[in-house]
Amino acid sequence: MSSAQLKRLQELSQVFSQGKANPQQIQQLSTLLAEINRYDDAEPVTENKQVIFIAAPDFG
């Protein structure tokens, strides 16, 4: 998410939390969320999960 998108999201969030959103702002939020989702989907997901196996103790 870009800084401009974050700023716009914060502005719209404030309007919505006040219960003052008009139809144009609802559309703007919908468009903005779609843009953010496309941006997130385009980013490669990399997970570095290292798994370490520890042998069970030998009690015999």
C-alpha positions in Angstrom: 0.0 0.0 0.0 1.4 3.4 -1.0 1.6 6.3 1.4 -1.0 8.1 -0.7 -3.4 5.2 -0.5 -2.9 4.9 3.3 -3.6 8.6 3.7 -6.8 8.4 1.6 -7.9 5.3 3.5 -7.4 7.1 6.8 -9.5 10.1 5.5 -12.3 7.9 4.3 -12.2 5.8 7.5 -12.7 9.0 9.5 -15.7 10.0 7.4 -17.2 6.5 7.7 -16.7 6.4 11.5 -18.6 9.7 11.8 -21.4 8.2 9.8 -21.2 10.9 7.2 -20.1 8.9 4.1 -22.0 9.8 0.9 -22.4 7.5 -2.1 -19.3 9.0 -3.8 -17.1 8.3 -0.8 -18.5 4.8 -0.6 -17.5 4.3 -4.3 -14.0 5.8 -3.6 -13.5 3.4 -0.7 -14.5 0.5 -2.8 -12.1 1.5 -5.6 -9.3 2.2 -3.1 -9.7 -1.2 -1.5 -9.7 -2.9 -4.9 -6.5 -1.1 -5.8 -4.9 -2.1 -2.5 -5.9 -5.7 -3.0 -4.5 -5.8 -6.5 -1.2 -4.3 -5.1 -1.0 -6.9 -2.4 -1.8 -9.7 -4.8 1.0 -8.5 -7.1 3.6 -8.6 -4.3 5.4 -11.9 -4.1 4.8 -13.8 -0.9 7.9 -15.1 0.6 8.0 -17.1 3.7 11.2 -18.3 5.3 10.1 -21.0 7.6 13.0 -23.0 8.9 12.0 -26.3 10.4 14.3 -28.0 12.9 13.7 -31.6 13.8 15.0 -32.7 17.2 15.4 -36.4 17.8 13.4 -38.0 20.5 15.4 -38.8 23.6 16.6 -42.4 24.0 15.6 -43.6 27.4 16.7 -47.2 26.8 
